[in-house]
Amino acid sequence: MGGAKIVPQCNCLPLTARAAVHLIITDLAVFSFEKGQLYLKELMPGASLEEVRTKTSAYFIEAL
């Protein structure tokens, strides 16, 4: 629990590989990385778009 899980930039750990992740599945939504952009692909059952916006500090494009 706590802060946002998807953030604009990693500040707490050293990066070992850039652009290694193409799909992120959280308890609220499914996101994908395409052409350097983060896309919201699907909401999990019971999650709302407003909740995802509130809890995600990284910019994303809605592709629902």
C-alpha positions in Angstrom: 0.0 0.0 0.0 1.1 3.6 -0.1 2.1 5.7 -3.0 1.7 5.2 -6.8 3.1 2.0 -8.2 3.5 3.4 -11.7 5.6 6.6 -11.7 7.0 8.8 -14.4 10.6 8.0 -13.5 12.4 5.4 -11.3 14.3 7.3 -8.5 14.8 4.5 -5.9 16.6 1.7 -7.7 19.4 1.5 -10.2 18.1 0.5 -13.6 19.5 -2.7 -15.1 17.6 -2.6 -18.4 15.8 0.2 -20.2 12.6 -0.6 -22.1 12.5 -4.1 -20.8 8.8 -4.0 -19.8 6.0 -4.0 -22.3 3.0 -4.9 -20.1 2.1 -4.0 -16.6 -0.7 -5.7 -14.7 -1.8 -4.2 -11.4 -4.8 -4.7 -9.1 -6.5 -1.8 -10.8 -5.6 -2.0 -14.5 -3.6 -3.4 -17.4 -1.1 -1.0 -19.0 1.1 -1.4 -22.1 4.2 0.4 -23.4 4.0 1.2 -27.1 6.3 3.5 -29.0 7.5 5.1 -25.7 4.0 5.8 -24.4 2.1 4.3 -21.5 -1.4 3.1 -22.5 -4.3 2.1 -20.2 -5.7 -1.1 -21.9 -8.1 -2.5 -19.4 -9.7 -1.8 -16.0 -9.9 -4.6 -13.5 -13.3 -5.6 -12.2 -14.5 -3.1 -9.6 -11.9 -0.4 -10.6 -12.9 2.9 -12.0 -11.1 5.2 -14.4 -11.1 7.9 -11.8 -9.4 5.6 -9.2 -6.7 4.7 -11.7 -6.1 8.4 -12.5 -5.8 9.2 -8.8 -3.5 6.4 -8.0 -1.2 6.5 -11.1 1.2 9.4 -11.1 2.6 8.6 -14.6 0.9 10.1 -17.6 -1.0 7.5 -19.6 -3.2 7.4 -22.7 -6.7 5.8 -22.4 -7.0 3.0 -24.9 -10.0 1.3 -23.5 
